[in-house]
């Protein structure tokens, strides 16, 4: 297992320190926007830990780092506003994703990352393509309008 831990703040640093006492992984890349903070987080840990600078707002940068280090699992330990770029970067690189908080990932459209992730796992790329094209939102909107126009069912005895 090769882990990319995004975020070298309090939570990320604590996870790295706990990870140092475990042997289930080969590599843990601790990445942060601040290269210095990432370096501090791994400075007292063993050779399995390396630091990296990463802009978590860029899915492209996340995917590139995952590919360069052959990352198999991405752990998100940063602010929820970075959930989607980190998730998308991990997905593009073929890495599994773990979020420390299943947060509302797209507040504008009300898309929960958990729902998106499970849709991808169950239905694959077609669900992603439809989502990217906005078709899911359109279909849901049309169904809601249609349901609103229908008269309520007549009770039967």
N, C-alpha and C positions, 0 to 999 in steps of 0.2 A: 504494500500500500504506500502510495506517495501522496502526501497531503499538502495542499495549499491552504494555509490559514490566513485569511484576509483580515487584518486588523491587529496591531501590536499594542493596543491600549491595555487597560486593566484586565478585561476579559481575555483578550488574545494572549497576553503575556502569561496569565494564569494557566490557560489551556496548554501553552507550550511547556511551562514548568511541570505541569502534571504529566504531559506526554513524555517528558524526559525519564519518568519512572516506569514507562511502559515499553514493551518490545514488539508490539504488533505492527509496526510500520517501519519502512525503510528510510524515508525522507520526510521532513516537514519543512516546507518553505514558509517562513513567517514574513508576510508582506504588509507594507503600510505605505501611505502616501509619503510619510517621512522615513527616508532610508535610515536616518540616525535612530529613530524609535524602534524600527525593526531590528537593527543591529544590537541595540541595548537588550531587546527581548531575548535574543539568542546568545548573547556574549558569554554567559556562564553555563551553557548547555553543551551537550556532546556534539560530535561531528555529523550526526544525522540532521542537525538543525542549521539552516542557512537563512540569511536575511535577503529581502528583495524590496525594491521600491516599486510601488504599483498604484496607479490611479484607478481606484475602484469604480469610478464613474464611467470607465471605458470598457465595454464588453470585449472590444478588440484586444486591449492590453491584457485583460484577464485570460482570454483564450490563448494569446501568444505566450504568456508566462506558463500556462498549463502545458502547452505543447513543448516548449523549450525544456521543461523539467520533467516531462512525461507524468504529469499529475493524474492521479486516479480519483481523488476525492477533494472537493473544495469545501472548506468550512468558512461560513460568513460570520465574522465577529465585529462587524461595523454597523454604523447607523443605518436604520431601515431604508433610507432614501437610496441606498446603493444596492438594494436587493436585486432589482431586475438586471442591471448591467452585470453583476457578478453571476447571477443565475444564467443569463444568456451566454456569457463567456464560458462558463463551465460546460454548458450544454453544447456549445459550438465545438469545444475541444474534446467532447466525449467523456467528461468527468462527471462523477456523481456529485450531488450537491446536498449540503446540510446547512440549514439556517438555524441560528440559535433562537430566533423568535419568528414564528410564522406570521409575519406582519402583512398588512394590507399593502400589496405591492404596486398597484396602480390605482391610486385613490380617485383619479379622474373618472376612470371607467369602472371602478369597484371590482377589479380582478384580484383575487387572492392567489398568491404564488402557489399555495398548496393545491388549489383546484387546477391551476394551469399545469403544474408538475404531474399530477395524477392523470390529467387528460392526455398529456404527452405519453406517459407510460402506457396507458390503456389503448390509445388510438393512434399514436405515432405522429408523423409529420403532417398529415392532412389537417389535424386540429391546430397545429402551429401555423400552417399557411393560412387557414381560415381566420385565425385570430389576428395574424399580421394584416390581413386584408380587411379586417373589421367586420367580417361576415357574421361572426358569432354575436357581436353586439347588435347588428342589424336584424338578424333572425330573432333574437330575444326581444328586441323592440317591437317587431312586427307581431310576434305571438302575444305580447302583452297588450298591444292595441286591439288585436282581434278578440282576445278574451274580454277586454273592457267593453266592447260593442255588443257582445252576446248577452241576451237577457239571462237572468239567474234561472237555474233549473226549477221547474215546478215540483213542489213536494208531492210525493205519492204515498198513499196509505195502504 
